[in-house]
Amino acid sequence: MKARVIVTLKNGVLDPQGQAIEGSLAGLGFAGVAGVRQGKVFDLEVSGTDEEAARSQIKEMCEKLLANTVIENYAIEISP
């Protein structure tokens, strides 16, 4: 089965990369863009057919490696 993990900074955490992107977009003439936040996406292929077991395993991956849970949130999407 396939899974996607989306990692974003928690609200209140400064996002200098997002601010740089926002400034660059304005410089390219894209007006009206504000509050840009950047994140990461991980696409995984997990063996097995038990969605709950896969979700549990991916959650553990996030907690141990994929996300810094002190400053980042993550969301898990699973498809067959």
PDB file as gemmi writes it, atoms N, CA and C in Angstrom:
CRYST1    1.000    1.000    1.000  90.00  90.00  90.00 P 1                      
ATOM      1  N   MET A   1       0.839  -1.173   0.000  1.00  0.00           N  
ATOM      2  CA  MET A   1       0.000   0.000   0.000  1.00  0.00           C  
ATOM      3  C   MET A   1       0.880   1.230   0.000  1.00  0.00           C  
ATOM      4  N   LYS A   2       0.298   2.334  -0.441  1.00  0.00           N  
ATOM      5  CA  LYS A   2       1.043   3.579  -0.550  1.00  0.00           C  
ATOM      6  C   LYS A   2       0.620   4.531   0.566  1.00  0.00           C  
ATOM      7  N   ALA A   3       1.587   5.295   1.023  1.00  0.00           N  
ATOM      8  CA  ALA A   3       1.303   6.270   2.076  1.00  0.00           C  
ATOM      9  C   ALA A   3       2.018   7.566   1.755  1.00  0.00           C  
ATOM     10  N   ARG A   4       1.414   8.639   2.187  1.00  0.00           N  
ATOM     11  CA  ARG A   4       2.020   9.965   2.061  1.00  0.00           C  
ATOM     12  C   ARG A   4       2.037  10.580   3.454  1.00  0.00           C  
ATOM     13  N   VAL A   5       3.203  11.103   3.831  1.00  0.00           N  
ATOM     14  CA  VAL A   5       3.357  11.804   5.100  1.00  0.00           C  
ATOM     15  C   VAL A   5       3.629  13.266   4.766  1.00  0.00           C  
ATOM     16  N   ILE A   6       2.821  14.149   5.324  1.00  0.00           N  
ATOM     17  CA  ILE A   6       2.972  15.582   5.112  1.00  0.00           C  
ATOM     18  C   ILE A   6       3.429  16.193   6.432  1.00  0.00           C  
ATOM     19  N   VAL A   7       4.588  16.826   6.400  1.00  0.00           N  
ATOM     20  CA  VAL A   7       5.184  17.409   7.600  1.00  0.00           C  
ATOM     21  C   VAL A   7       5.189  18.933   7.445  1.00  0.00           C  
ATOM     22  N   THR A   8       4.627  19.621   8.431  1.00  0.00           N  
ATOM     23  CA  THR A   8       4.585  21.081   8.410  1.00  0.00           C  
ATOM     24  C   THR A   8       5.021  21.623   9.764  1.00  0.00           C  
ATOM     25  N   LEU A   9       5.482  22.858   9.750  1.00  0.00           N  
ATOM     26  CA  LEU A   9       5.859  23.501  11.006  1.00  0.00           C  
ATOM     27  C   LEU A   9       4.605  23.809  11.823  1.00  0.00           C  
ATOM     28  N   LYS A  10       4.727  23.687  13.128  1.00  0.00           N  
ATOM     29  CA  LYS A  10       3.619  24.033  14.006  1.00  0.00           C  
ATOM     30  C   LYS A  10       3.363  25.531  13.949  1.00  0.00           C  
ATOM     31  N   ASN A  11       2.119  25.918  14.226  1.00  0.00           N  
ATOM     32  CA  ASN A  11       1.784  27.335  14.302  1.00  0.00           C  
ATOM     33  C   ASN A  11       2.651  27.989  15.367  1.00  0.00           C  
ATOM     34  N   GLY A  12       3.112  29.182  15.078  1.00  0.00           N  
ATOM     35  CA  GLY A  12       3.942  29.908  16.025  1.00  0.00           C  
ATOM     36  C   GLY A  12       5.430  29.684  15.832  1.00  0.00           C  
ATOM     37  N   VAL A  13       5.806  28.667  15.054  1.00  0.00           N  
ATOM     38  CA  VAL A  13       7.222  28.422  14.776  1.00  0.00           C  
ATOM     39  C   VAL A  13       7.610  29.275  13.570  1.00  0.00           C  
ATOM     40  N   LEU A  14       8.669  30.053  13.704  1.00  0.00           N  
ATOM     41  CA  LEU A  14       9.120  30.903  12.610  1.00  0.00           C  
ATOM     42  C   LEU A  14       9.504  30.052  11.405  1.00  0.00           C  
ATOM     43  N   ASP A  15       9.169  30.557  10.213  1.00  0.00           N  
ATOM     44  CA  ASP A  15       9.437  29.829   8.975  1.00  0.00           C  
ATOM     45  C   ASP A  15      10.205  30.740   8.016  1.00  0.00           C  
ATOM     46  N   PRO A  16      11.530  30.871   8.196  1.00  0.00           N  
ATOM     47  CA  PRO A  16      12.294  31.757   7.338  1.00  0.00           C  
ATOM     48  C   PRO A  16      12.257  31.338   5.865  1.00  0.00           C  
ATOM     49  N   GLN A  17      12.208  30.046   5.600  1.00  0.00           N  
ATOM     50  CA  GLN A  17      12.141  29.601   4.207  1.00  0.00           C  
ATOM     51  C   GLN A  17      10.808  30.015   3.584  1.00  0.00           C  
ATOM     52  N   GLY A  18       9.729  29.884   4.322  1.00  0.00           N  
ATOM     53  CA  GLY A  18       8.425  30.325   3.836  1.00  0.00           C  
ATOM     54  C   GLY A  18       8.413  31.825   3.577  1.00  0.00           C  
ATOM     55  N   GLN A  19       9.056  32.590   4.458  1.00  0.00           N  
ATOM     56  CA  GLN A  19       9.135  34.040   4.265  1.00  0.00           C  
ATOM     57  C   GLN A  19       9.950  34.385   3.023  1.00  0.00           C  
ATOM     58  N   ALA A  20      11.035  33.640   2.775  1.00  0.00           N  
ATOM     59  CA  ALA A  20      11.848  33.873   1.591  1.00  0.00           C  
ATOM     60  C   ALA A  20      11.059  33.554   0.321  1.00  0.00           C  
ATOM     61  N   ILE A  21      10.287  32.486   0.348  1.00  0.00           N  
ATOM     62  CA  ILE A  21       9.454  32.124  -0.800  1.00  0.00           C  
ATOM     63  C   ILE A  21       8.411  33.213  -1.048  1.00  0.00           C  
ATOM     64  N   GLU A  22       7.797  33.672   0.035  1.00  0.00           N  
ATOM     65  CA  GLU A  22       6.796  34.746  -0.073  1.00  0.00           C  
ATOM     66  C   GLU A  22       7.402  35.996  -0.716  1.00  0.00           C  
ATOM     67  N   GLY A  23       8.601  36.380  -0.278  1.00  0.00           N  
ATOM     68  CA  GLY A  23       9.281  37.536  -0.859  1.00  0.00           C  
ATOM     69  C   GLY A  23       9.619  37.322  -2.324  1.00  0.00           C  
ATOM     70  N   SER A  24      10.050  36.124  -2.661  1.00  0.00           N  
ATOM     71  CA  SER A  24      10.389  35.821  -4.057  1.00  0.00           C  
ATOM     72  C   SER A  24       9.159  35.849  -4.945  1.00  0.00           C  
ATOM     73  N   LEU A  25       8.052  35.338  -4.444  1.00  0.00           N  
ATOM     74  CA  LEU A  25       6.807  35.380  -5.220  1.00  0.00           C  
ATOM     75  C   LEU A  25       6.387  36.821  -5.499  1.00  0.00           C  
ATOM     76  N   ALA A  26       6.506  37.671  -4.475  1.00  0.00           N  
ATOM     77  CA  ALA A  26       6.180  39.092  -4.658  1.00  0.00           C  
ATOM     78  C   ALA A  26       7.113  39.708  -5.691  1.00  0.00           C  
ATOM     79  N   GLY A  27       8.396  39.352  -5.630  1.00  0.00           N  
ATOM     80  CA  GLY A  27       9.370  39.872  -6.576  1.00  0.00           C  
ATOM     81  C   GLY A  27       9.108  39.432  -8.006  1.00  0.00           C  
ATOM     82  N   LEU A  28       8.446  38.291  -8.152  1.00  0.00           N  
ATOM     83  CA  LEU A  28       8.102  37.776  -9.482  1.00  0.00           C  
ATOM     84  C   LEU A  28       6.765  38.318  -9.982  1.00  0.00           C  
ATOM     85  N   GLY A  29       6.152  39.187  -9.175  1.00  0.00           N  
ATOM     86  CA  GLY A  29       4.911  39.819  -9.606  1.00  0.00           C  
ATOM     87  C   GLY A  29       3.642  39.136  -9.148  1.00  0.00           C  
ATOM     88  N   PHE A  30       3.744  38.155  -8.271  1.00  0.00           N  
ATOM     89  CA  PHE A  30       2.554  37.482  -7.740  1.00  0.00           C  
ATOM     90  C   PHE A  30       2.068  38.250  -6.509  1.00  0.00           C  
ATOM     91  N   ALA A  31       1.144  39.156  -6.728  1.00  0.00           N  
ATOM     92  CA  ALA A  31       0.644  40.000  -5.649  1.00  0.00           C  
ATOM     93  C   ALA A  31      -0.422  39.259  -4.847  1.00  0.00           C  
ATOM     94  N   GLY A  32      -0.595  39.673  -3.611  1.00  0.00           N  
ATOM     95  CA  GLY A  32      -1.669  39.133  -2.786  1.00  0.00           C  
ATOM     96  C   GLY A  32      -1.365  37.793  -2.145  1.00  0.00           C  
ATOM     97  N   VAL A  33      -0.121  37.354  -2.176  1.00  0.00           N  
ATOM     98  CA  VAL A  33       0.255  36.088  -1.529  1.00  0.00           C  
ATOM     99  C   VAL A  33       0.845  36.421  -0.168  1.00  0.00           C  
ATOM    100  N   ALA A  34       0.312  35.808   0.875  1.00  0.00           N  
ATOM    101  CA  ALA A  34       0.807  36.075   2.221  1.00  0.00           C  
ATOM    102  C   ALA A  34       0.743  34.809   3.058  1.00  0.00           C  
ATOM    103  N   GLY A  35       1.515  34.780   4.096  1.00  0.00           N  
ATOM    104  CA  GLY A  35       1.473  33.661   5.035  1.00  0.00           C  
ATOM    105  C   GLY A  35       1.983  32.360   4.461  1.00  0.00           C  
ATOM    106  N   VAL A  36       3.014  32.410   3.628  1.00  0.00           N  
ATOM    107  CA  VAL A  36       3.559  31.193   3.013  1.00  0.00           C  
ATOM    108  C   VAL A  36       4.273  30.373   4.075  1.00  0.00           C  
ATOM    109  N   ARG A  37       3.946  29.100   4.138  1.00  0.00           N  
ATOM    110  CA  ARG A  37       4.605  28.148   5.036  1.00  0.00           C  
ATOM    111  C   ARG A  37       5.099  26.988   4.177  1.00  0.00           C  
ATOM    112  N   GLN A  38       6.299  26.538   4.409  1.00  0.00           N  
ATOM    113  CA  GLN A  38       6.845  25.427   3.646  1.00  0.00           C  
ATOM    114  C   GLN A  38       6.776  24.157   4.481  1.00  0.00           C  
ATOM    115  N   GLY A  39       6.866  23.027   3.812  1.00  0.00           N  
ATOM    116  CA  GLY A  39       6.830  21.747   4.504  1.00  0.00           C  
ATOM    117  C   GLY A  39       7.539  20.684   3.695  1.00  0.00           C  
ATOM    118  N   LYS A  40       7.341  19.438   4.101  1.00  0.00           N  
ATOM    119  CA  LYS A  40       7.974  18.298   3.430  1.00  0.00           C  
ATOM    120  C   LYS A  40       6.902  17.254   3.151  1.00  0.00           C  
ATOM    121  N   VAL A  41       7.105  16.497   2.076  1.00  0.00           N  
ATOM    122  CA  VAL A  41       6.219  15.385   1.742  1.00  0.00           C  
ATOM    123  C   VAL A  41       7.077  14.146   1.540  1.00  0.00           C  
ATOM    124  N   PHE A  42       6.668  13.044   2.168  1.00  0.00           N  
ATOM    125  CA  PHE A  42       7.334  11.756   1.992  1.00  0.00           C  
ATOM    126  C   PHE A  42       6.323  10.783   1.412  1.00  0.00           C  
ATOM    127  N   ASP A  43       6.645  10.165   0.282  1.00  0.00           N  
ATOM    128  CA  ASP A  43       5.807   9.114  -0.293  1.00  0.00           C  
ATOM    129  C   ASP A  43       6.475   7.783   0.003  1.00  0.00           C  
ATOM    130  N   LEU A  44       5.717   6.896   0.619  1.00  0.00           N  
ATOM    131  CA  LEU A  44       6.239   5.594   1.048  1.00  0.00           C  
ATOM    132  C   LEU A  44       5.416   4.461   0.446  1.00  0.00           C  
ATOM    133  N   GLU A  45       6.050   3.335   0.196  1.00  0.00           N  
ATOM    134  CA  GLU A  45       5.337   2.099  -0.130  1.00  0.00           C  
ATOM    135  C   GLU A  45       5.574   1.138   1.019  1.00  0.00           C  
ATOM    136  N   VAL A  46       4.482   0.678   1.620  1.00  0.00           N  
ATOM    137  CA  VAL A  46       4.551  -0.188   2.795  1.00  0.00           C  
ATOM    138  C   VAL A  46       3.934  -1.530   2.440  1.00  0.00           C  
ATOM    139  N   SER A  47       4.632  -2.610   2.749  1.00  0.00           N  
ATOM    140  CA  SER A  47       4.096  -3.937   2.442  1.00  0.00           C  
ATOM    141  C   SER A  47       2.984  -4.301   3.422  1.00  0.00           C  
ATOM    142  N   GLY A  48       2.130  -5.191   2.998  1.00  0.00           N  
ATOM    143  CA  GLY A  48       1.021  -5.648   3.836  1.00  0.00           C  
ATOM    144  C   GLY A  48      -0.293  -5.029   3.396  1.00  0.00           C  
ATOM    145  N   THR A  49      -1.372  -5.513   4.014  1.00  0.00           N  
ATOM    146  CA  THR A  49      -2.706  -5.037   3.660  1.00  0.00           C  
ATOM    147  C   THR A  49      -3.468  -4.471   4.851  1.00  0.00           C  
ATOM    148  N   ASP A  50      -2.888  -4.536   6.032  1.00  0.00           N  
ATOM    149  CA  ASP A  50      -3.546  -4.035   7.239  1.00  0.00           C  
ATOM    150  C   ASP A  50      -3.268  -2.538   7.383  1.00  0.00           C  
ATOM    151  N   GLU A  51      -4.283  -1.720   7.098  1.00  0.00           N  
ATOM    152  CA  GLU A  51      -4.102  -0.270   7.112  1.00  0.00           C  
ATOM    153  C   GLU A  51      -3.743   0.254   8.491  1.00  0.00           C  
ATOM    154  N   GLU A  52      -4.360  -0.281   9.526  1.00  0.00           N  
ATOM    155  CA  GLU A  52      -4.069   0.193  10.884  1.00  0.00           C  
ATOM    156  C   GLU A  52      -2.638  -0.143  11.299  1.00  0.00           C  
ATOM    157  N   ALA A  53      -2.164  -1.328  10.916  1.00  0.00           N  
ATOM    158  CA  ALA A  53      -0.777  -1.699  11.222  1.00  0.00           C  
ATOM    159  C   ALA A  53       0.187  -0.790  10.472  1.00  0.00           C  
ATOM    160  N   ALA A  54      -0.130  -0.494   9.211  1.00  0.00           N  
ATOM    161  CA  ALA A  54       0.712   0.400   8.417  1.00  0.00           C  
ATOM    162  C   ALA A  54       0.721   1.792   9.034  1.00  0.00           C  
ATOM    163  N   ARG A  55      -0.452   2.280   9.429  1.00  0.00           N  
ATOM    164  CA  ARG A  55      -0.542   3.615  10.032  1.00  0.00           C  
ATOM    165  C   ARG A  55       0.283   3.677  11.318  1.00  0.00           C  
ATOM    166  N   SER A  56       0.223   2.629  12.109  1.00  0.00           N  
ATOM    167  CA  SER A  56       0.987   2.581  13.358  1.00  0.00           C  
ATOM    168  C   SER A  56       2.489   2.590  13.069  1.00  0.00           C  
ATOM    169  N   GLN A  57       2.907   1.817  12.074  1.00  0.00           N  
ATOM    170  CA  GLN A  57       4.316   1.755  11.713  1.00  0.00           C  
ATOM    171  C   GLN A  57       4.798   3.114  11.186  1.00  0.00           C  
ATOM    172  N   ILE A  58       3.994   3.752  10.351  1.00  0.00           N  
ATOM    173  CA  ILE A  58       4.374   5.046   9.785  1.00  0.00           C  
ATOM    174  C   ILE A  58       4.401   6.115  10.873  1.00  0.00           C  
ATOM    175  N   LYS A  59       3.472   6.037  11.822  1.00  0.00           N  
ATOM    176  CA  LYS A  59       3.480   6.978  12.939  1.00  0.00           C  
ATOM    177  C   LYS A  59       4.792   6.865  13.706  1.00  0.00           C  
ATOM    178  N   GLU A  60       5.243   5.634  13.921  1.00  0.00           N  
ATOM    179  CA  GLU A  60       6.511   5.420  14.618  1.00  0.00           C  
ATOM    180  C   GLU A  60       7.677   6.002  13.810  1.00  0.00           C  
ATOM    181  N   MET A  61       7.623   5.842  12.478  1.00  0.00           N  
ATOM    182  CA  MET A  61       8.661   6.424  11.612  1.00  0.00           C  
ATOM    183  C   MET A  61       8.696   7.941  11.772  1.00  0.00           C  
ATOM    184  N   CYS A  62       7.513   8.545  11.815  1.00  0.00           N  
ATOM    185  CA  CYS A  62       7.427   9.997  11.970  1.00  0.00           C  
ATOM    186  C   CYS A  62       8.010  10.442  13.295  1.00  0.00           C  
ATOM    187  N   GLU A  63       7.646   9.738  14.352  1.00  0.00           N  
ATOM    188  CA  GLU A  63       8.102  10.102  15.691  1.00  0.00           C  
ATOM    189  C   GLU A  63       9.613   9.942  15.839  1.00  0.00           C  
ATOM    190  N   LYS A  64      10.195   8.968  15.132  1.00  0.00           N  
ATOM    191  CA  LYS A  64      11.620   8.681  15.287  1.00  0.00           C  
ATOM    192  C   LYS A  64      12.515   9.382  14.271  1.00  0.00           C  
ATOM    193  N   LEU A  65      11.980   9.688  13.063  1.00  0.00           N  
ATOM    194  CA  LEU A  65      12.866  10.195  12.035  1.00  0.00           C  
ATOM    195  C   LEU A  65      12.275  11.276  11.130  1.00  0.00           C  
ATOM    196  N   LEU A  66      11.091  11.064  10.616  1.00  0.00           N  
ATOM    197  CA  LEU A  66      10.584  11.914   9.549  1.00  0.00           C  
ATOM    198  C   LEU A  66      10.186  13.316  10.008  1.00  0.00           C  
ATOM    199  N   ALA A  67       9.779  13.458  11.254  1.00  0.00           N  
ATOM    200  CA  ALA A  67       9.335  14.758  11.760  1.00  0.00           C  
ATOM    201  C   ALA A  67      10.011  15.070  13.087  1.00  0.00           C  
ATOM    202  N   ASN A  68      10.326  16.332  13.277  1.00  0.00           N  
ATOM    203  CA  ASN A  68      10.801  16.806  14.575  1.00  0.00           C  
ATOM    204  C   ASN A  68       9.548  17.254  15.321  1.00  0.00           C  
ATOM    205  N   THR A  69       9.002  16.380  16.143  1.00  0.00           N  
ATOM    206  CA  THR A  69       7.695  16.633  16.752  1.00  0.00           C  
ATOM    207  C   THR A  69       7.692  17.786  17.753  1.00  0.00           C  
ATOM    208  N   VAL A  70       8.844  18.318  18.079  1.00  0.00           N  
ATOM    209  CA  VAL A  70       8.893  19.498  18.947  1.00  0.00           C  
ATOM    210  C   VAL A  70       8.382  20.716  18.181  1.00  0.00           C  
ATOM    211  N   ILE A  71       8.742  20.809  16.892  1.00  0.00           N  
ATOM    212  CA  ILE A  71       8.378  21.993  16.108  1.00  0.00           C  
ATOM    213  C   ILE A  71       7.536  21.672  14.871  1.00  0.00           C  
ATOM    214  N   GLU A  72       7.293  20.380  14.601  1.00  0.00           N  
ATOM    215  CA  GLU A  72       6.569  20.014  13.380  1.00  0.00           C  
ATOM    216  C   GLU A  72       5.359  19.137  13.693  1.00  0.00           C  
ATOM    217  N   ASN A  73       4.327  19.291  12.867  1.00  0.00           N  
ATOM    218  CA  ASN A  73       3.173  18.400  12.851  1.00  0.00           C  
ATOM    219  C   ASN A  73       3.302  17.485  11.641  1.00  0.00           C  
ATOM    220  N   TYR A  74       2.618  16.356  11.675  1.00  0.00           N  
ATOM    221  CA  TYR A  74       2.589  15.494  10.493  1.00  0.00           C  
ATOM    222  C   TYR A  74       1.204  14.900  10.323  1.00  0.00           C  
ATOM    223  N   ALA A  75       0.897  14.598   9.064  1.00  0.00           N  
ATOM    224  CA  ALA A  75      -0.367  13.951   8.722  1.00  0.00           C  
ATOM    225  C   ALA A  75      -0.045  12.758   7.843  1.00  0.00           C  
ATOM    226  N   ILE A  76      -0.778  11.681   8.039  1.00  0.00           N  
ATOM    227  CA  ILE A  76      -0.558  10.444   7.289  1.00  0.00           C  
ATOM    228  C   ILE A  76      -1.770  10.174   6.422  1.00  0.00           C  
ATOM    229  N   GLU A  77      -1.529   9.960   5.121  1.00  0.00           N  
ATOM    230  CA  GLU A  77      -2.583   9.568   4.192  1.00  0.00           C  
ATOM    231  C   GLU A  77      -2.200   8.210   3.623  1.00  0.00           C  
ATOM    232  N   ILE A  78      -3.142   7.254   3.665  1.00  0.00           N  
ATOM    233  CA  ILE A  78      -2.866   5.903   3.168  1.00  0.00           C  
ATOM    234  C   ILE A  78      -3.869   5.563   2.066  1.00  0.00           C  
ATOM    235  N   SER A  79      -3.342   4.966   0.980  1.00  0.00           N  
ATOM    236  CA  SER A  79      -4.212   4.478  -0.091  1.00  0.00           C  
ATOM    237  C   SER A  79      -3.793   3.056  -0.430  1.00  0.00           C  
ATOM    238  N   PRO A  80      -4.748   2.239  -0.870  1.00  0.00           N  
ATOM    239  CA  PRO A  80      -4.425   0.831  -1.161  1.00  0.00           C  
ATOM    240  C   PRO A  80      -3.462   0.654  -2.320  1.00  0.00           C  
TER     241      PRO A  80                                                      
END                                                                             
